[in-house]
Amino acid sequence: MKRLVFAFIIIIFLAGSSYGQERKVELWFNGEVWTSPALSPKDYLAQSLKVYLIRGIYEGVYYSSPDKLCKKYTCDKNYDELVSDLDKFYGNKENIKIPVVDALEIIAMEDKEMDKDLIKEKLRIQRKTFKELVPE
């Protein structure tokens, strides 16, 4: 319970850290946020926040369309494995603008050993789309 309260305080702090400053509207939780120092892989709390994000995505998909969850995403890994997969995915700087929700779908395509050309094309489209939508 203490960790949950502490996590909530950190989220409030991160959200309010630019209060009063001019800031741009950010539409997606993407690799820029995933790899930020605030979510350092060495910090247990930060890793917990990453797990909560993935759980939120999975639960959101489940509650909106239960039959699509395991068709669209990987359902045979634990959250720590998914965090590691996303860390690796965002280790490639070309993927940094791709939202986490889309990155999880690409990871699932790889896990399900889908056609490599299809995965490459999806990555190409995602990189191009979000590079245009999320300016530097």
C-alpha positions in Angstrom: 0.0 0.0 0.0 2.8 2.4 0.9 4.4 1.7 -2.6 1.1 2.5 -4.3 0.8 5.8 -2.4 4.4 6.6 -3.2 3.9 5.7 -6.9 0.8 8.0 -7.0 2.9 10.9 -5.5 5.6 10.3 -8.1 3.0 10.4 -10.9 1.5 13.7 -9.5 5.0 15.1 -9.3 5.9 14.1 -12.8 2.6 15.5 -14.2 3.0 18.7 -12.3 6.7 19.3 -12.8 6.1 21.6 -15.6 3.0 23.4 -14.1 3.1 27.1 -14.8 5.5 26.5 -17.8 4.5 26.6 -21.4 4.2 23.0 -22.4 3.1 21.1 -25.5 0.2 18.7 -25.6 1.5 15.1 -25.7 -0.9 12.7 -27.1 0.9 9.4 -26.5 3.0 7.7 -23.9 5.9 6.8 -26.1 9.5 5.8 -26.0 10.6 9.3 -25.0 8.7 8.9 -21.7 9.5 5.2 -21.4 13.3 5.9 -21.6 13.3 9.1 -19.5 15.5 9.3 -16.4 12.3 9.3 -14.3 11.6 5.7 -15.4 15.2 4.4 -14.9 15.5 0.6 -15.3 17.5 0.6 -12.1 14.7 2.1 -10.0 12.2 -0.4 -8.5 9.4 2.2 -8.3 9.9 3.2 -11.9 9.7 -0.4 -13.0 6.5 -0.7 -11.1 5.1 2.3 -12.9 6.0 0.6 -16.2 4.1 -2.5 -15.2 1.1 -0.4 -14.2 1.1 1.2 -17.6 1.2 -2.2 -19.4 -1.5 -3.5 -17.1 -3.6 -0.4 -17.9 -3.2 -1.0 -21.6 -4.1 -4.7 -21.3 -7.1 -4.1 -19.0 -8.3 -1.3 -21.3 -8.2 -3.6 -24.3 -9.8 -6.4 -22.4 -12.7 -4.3 -21.1 -13.3 -2.8 -24.5 -13.0 -6.0 -26.5 -12.1 -9.1 -24.5 -11.8 -11.4 -27.6 -9.2 -9.2 -29.2 -6.7 -9.0 -26.3 -4.7 -12.2 -27.0 -5.1 -11.8 -30.7 -3.5 -8.4 -30.7 -1.1 -8.6 -27.8 1.2 -11.2 -26.1 -0.7 -13.0 -23.3 1.9 -15.7 -22.4 4.5 -13.4 -20.8 4.7 -11.9 -17.4 4.8 -8.1 -17.0 8.5 -8.0 -16.2 9.2 -9.7 -19.5 7.1 -7.2 -21.3 8.9 -4.3 -19.6 12.2 -5.9 -20.7 10.8 -6.2 -24.3 9.8 -2.6 -24.3 13.2 -1.5 -23.0 14.8 -3.4 -25.8 12.3 -2.0 -28.4 13.0 1.6 -27.3 16.7 0.9 -27.3 16.4 1.4 -31.0 16.1 5.2 -31.3 14.1 4.9 -34.5 11.3 3.5 -32.4 11.3 6.3 -29.8 8.2 8.1 -31.1 6.0 5.0 -31.3 3.4 4.8 -28.6 3.7 2.0 -26.0 0.3 0.6 -27.0 1.6 0.2 -30.6 5.0 -1.1 -29.5 3.3 -3.9 -27.5 1.4 -4.9 -30.7 4.7 -5.0 -32.7 6.3 -7.1 -29.9 3.4 -9.5 -30.0 3.7 -9.8 -33.8 7.4 -10.8 -33.3 6.5 -13.2 -30.4 3.8 -14.9 -32.6 6.5 -15.2 -35.4 4.4 -13.4 -37.9 5.8 -12.6 -41.3 9.0 -10.6 -40.9 8.1 -8.4 -43.9 4.8 -7.6 -42.4 6.5 -6.6 -39.1 9.1 -4.5 -41.0 6.3 -2.7 -42.9 4.3 -2.1 -39.7 7.4 -0.6 -38.1 8.2 1.6 -41.1 4.6 3.0 -41.1 4.6 3.5 -37.4 8.0 5.3 -37.4 6.9 7.5 -40.3 3.5 8.3 -38.9 4.6 9.2 -35.4 7.7 11.0 -36.5 5.3 13.4 -38.4 2.8 13.6 -35.5 5.2 14.0 -32.7 7.6 16.8 -33.6 11.1 17.0 -32.1 
